[in-house]
Amino acid sequence: MNTIFLSVMIYLFIFSQGNELVKYAGSLKGIMKGNDISSKINLNDIKNKKNLYALGAAENLEGEIQIFNGEPFNSEVVNRKLVIKNDFQKGTALLVYANVKDWNEYKIDEVITDLNLLQQKIELICKTENINSEKPFPFLIKGSAENLSWHVVSSNSQKVLQTHEEHKSSGLSGELKNEAVEIIGFYSNKHQGIITHHSTNIHLHFKNGDKTVAGHIDELKLKKNFKLYFSNIHNKK
């Protein structure tokens, strides 16, 4: 495809999301099924980085993207070791992002044993608080993870990565136990295969308390009394 035409289409696609809280470029199914790992947007090209929250995959699958309140904690694999980079010098094959200044806090006084239960808790809060869950929205989690399984993808030019397990095994993976974490997540019940995987409505990345580990969350068990945050500008029903 002509490079100029492709650039124009990407620009128009992003521009068309201008009135939405959540914006995105690229898609998971494009990466998984089409092996489209080219850059869709460079982090430096996001004009408003104030109160920016984001997650995604780096171009050519050379790492994971995590941005918390305008601060990047992007992770990549270098010589089989995890490296955290705190700059915006990165193209992205997938980026999901939002600018959020203020958050509404919900204290969750129960253990969440897996990602399915977390999704159910988010959906229950949306229902009881009359929050519009028909549009994508970001959320934050701050608390202690009893167990957190993670991975950071690393490209392999000799093989097309088509499954989540192949992405996970391509780079580094690990497990945290009883550690403080901050999690950026996005919810949507209409974007499976685009900003969430096909079997879930949530997509989560994290950084640990001492900021030495960050990446994509594969499994999660949260201790009780963690805090869940929704944007306070997210539309009510």
N, C-alpha and C positions, 0 to 999 in steps of 0.2 A: 504494500500500500504506500502511496506517495507520502513522504514524511511530513510535508507541509499540510496536506489534507488531514492526516492523522492528528497533528498538533492542533489544528483548528477544531476538529471534532471533540478532542479532549477538553479544550477550553470552553466550548459551547456546553458540553455536558456539565462541567463544574459550575459554569455561570448559571445554568438552569436551576441549580440547587440553591441559589443565592438567598432565597427566603426561608430556607429550612435550617433548623438548629444543627442538625447533623449533615455533614457533607462527606462525600467519598469519591475516590478515584480508583479505578481498577475493580476487580472482583475476584473472589475466591475460586469460582468456577472457571474463570479465565485462566487463572494460575494452574488449577488442578487438571482441568480437562483440555485446555488449549495450549498449555505451557507458555502462556503470555506473561513473561517475567520482566518485560521492558518497563522503563520508568514511565509512570503516568503523571506524576507530579513530583517536583523537587521540593523538599522541605523549605529551602530558601525562598521559593516562589509563593509561599503562603504569606500574604501581606500583613495579616493581623495575627501576630504571635502572642499577643497579650491574653492571658487566661486560656491558652490553648491546651487542649487535651486531645491526645491522638493515640492510635495504635495501627499497626500494619506490618507489611513485609517490605524489606528493602529490594531495590531493583536487582535482577539476576539472583534473587533469593540469597543475598549476602547479608543475612541478619534480620533482626526484628526491630520494629519501631515502637517506642514508648515515650510519650510526652506528657508531663504532669505540670499543669499551671505554667506553661511556657518553657519548661525545662526539659530538654531531651535526655533520655537515658537509653540510648539506642545500643543494642547488643549485637555482637558479631563474633564469629569464630576465627581466631588467628592462631595457626599452628596448634590446633586442637585445644586451645584455651579460650575461655570467655573473656571478651574485652567490652567494656562499657565506654561509649563515646558520647560526650555532652555537647555536641554541636549539630548544626542543621545542614551540614554538607552531605546530603544523602538524597538520592532519587528513590522513589518508592513504586513497587509493583502493585501494592494495595495500600491505601491510606483511608482511614475513617477518622474524622476529626470534628471538633466543636469548640467554640469559645464560650466558656462558662465562668462568669464572675462570682455568682452566689449559688450556694447549694442548700437544699433542705436536708436536714439530718434525721435519720431514723435509727434508733438504737435497737439492735436485734438481740434479745436475751435468750437465744436458743442456739443450739449447735446446728450447723448446716453441713450435712455429711457428703454432699456431692453437688455437681453443677446442676443437675435436674431439680434438686430441692431449692437451690438458689434461684433458678428461673421461676419456680412456683412462688417463692417468697416475693420476688419482684412483681410478678403479676398480681398477687394478692394485695400488695400495697397499692398498686395502680388502681385496683378495683375499689378498695376501701377509702382511698384518698381522692377518688374521682380524677385520676390522672389519665390523660389520653395516651393509650398504648398503641394506637393505630398508626402513629408516626415514630420513626426511630428516635431514640434518646440516649444520652450518655448517663452513666452512673459511676460512682466511686465507692470503694470499700476500704476501710481502714480497720485493721484488727490483727489478731494473731491466728496464723494458719497452723492447725495441728499437723496438716500434711498438704503439700502443694507440689504436684508434678509439673515440670516445665520442659520446654525445649526452645532452642534457637536454631533456626534453619540455616544451612550452609549449602550453597549450590554445588552440584556435581555435573560438569559439562558433558560427562559420558553417559548420563542417564536422565531421562525425563521423569520428573517426580509427579505422580498422578494421585497418590492417596495420602491421607493424613499421616499414616504410619511411615510412609517413605519420606515425607517432609521431616517428621520427627527424628528418624534415624539418620538423616543426611548430615546433621550437624552435631550439636551437643544437647544432652538432656540430663535432667537431674531431679532431685527431690529435696524440698525443704521440710524440716520438722520443727514445730514449736517456735516459729519465727514471726516477728512483726512484719507485715506486708502492707503495701498500698497498691490497690488494683484499679485500673481504668477499664471500664467495660462499656459496650454498646448493646442496646436491646432493639430488636425489631422482629415483628411477626410476619413481615412481608418481604424480607430480603435474605431468605435462606439461599446460600450459594453465592451471595454477593458480598454482604458484610458479616454474615455469620455462616457457619457450616450448615450443611443441608438438613441436619437432624436437630438443630437447636435454634433458639431465638437470641442467644447471648454469645458474645465474643469478648474474651478477657485477656489482658496482659498485665504485668505486675513489675514492681521493683521491691527488693527486700529492704529491711530497715537500715542497713549500713550501705545500701546502694551499690553493692558489689555483684548482685545477680538481678537480671531482668530478662523478660521474655514472654513467650506465649504460655498460657495456662492450659494444661491438658486434664488435670484432675485437681480437685480442691476440697478440703475439709476445713471449715472455719470453726474456731472455738466461739462459745457464746459471748455476748456483750461486744460484738463488733459493731461498727457504725457503717450504715449504708446511706449514700447521698444521691439525691436526684436534683437536677437543675431546677431552680425555682422560676425559670422563665419558660419551662416546658408547659405546653398548652394543657389546660384543663379540658375536660369533655364539654 
